[in-house]
C-alpha cells in the first residue's frame, strides 16, 4: 500500500489512508492521540461521494447546497440560503 501523508482538511480534521480505508481524525493527525477517529471503508466512501454529488435542482449560491428552492414573491429561495438563485428560464 502506498504511504499517504496526513492532510489537514480544516476545522481540526485530518485525513489519511490505511489498510481499512480513509481515516479522518480530529485534533491531531496521530491516530493514537486523536480526539476522534472515523474510518471510511470503501463502500461508505462511495455512499458519501454519492450523497455529496450536486443535483441540478440544488442551490448554486450556497457553500453546501443540499436544499431545493421554492418560489416566494417571484424569486426562488430556500430557508437559510445565503443568496437567491436565478429563476429557472428567466
N, C-alpha and C positions, 0 to 999 in steps of 0.2 A: 504494500500500500504506500502511496506517495505521502510525503510529510506535508501537511497543510499548516502553515503558521497561523496562530490565532489572529483574528481580525476584530478590531473594535468597531461595533456597529453603531454605537451611540446609546445614550440613556443607561450607561453602565452595563451594556450587554456585549458579550464577546461571542464569536463563532469560530469553530474549528471543526475538524472531522476526525473520527476514529473508526475502528472496525465495526462499530454499531450504527454509524450514520453521522449526521450533522449534530454537533454538540454546541448548545447555547449555554453560556454561563453568565451569572451576574456578579458584579463586584470585583472580579478578577478573572483572568483567563486560565488560571491554575485550577483545574477541576477539583482537586482535593481541598482547596481553600475557598472555593466559590460559595456565595450565599445560596444560590440555586443552580441546579443543573437540569437541563432538558435535553434529551436525546431524540432527535427526529429520525426515525427509521425511514428507509426509502419510501414505503407506502404512505407514511404520514407526510413526508416532504412533498410527494406528488399531490396529496389531497390539499395541502396548504397552498401550493402553487395554483391549483385549480380554483380554490376559494378566492385567491387574490387576483386572478385574471380579470381585468376590466371587462365589463359588458357594455354594449352600446348605449343602454338606457341609463347608465350611471352618470352621476355628475362629473363634469370635466373640470370644475373650478376648485374642487376640494383636494387636499393632500391625500386623504384616504376616502375614496369615493364609493362606498358601498350603499348608497342610498339612491332613490329614484325621486325625481322632482314631480311635483303636482302643480297645477295651474292656480294662480290667485292674482286677480287684477291684471290678467293678460300676460303674466310672467310665470315662468316655471320656477318653482322654488322648492326647497326641502328644509325641514326643521334642522337647525344647527348648521346649515350650509354657510360656507364662508363667502359665497357670492351667488350671482344669478347665472343660470345657463341660458344661452340664447334659445328663443322659442324655435322649435323644430319647424322648418320651412319658412322661417322669417328672413 
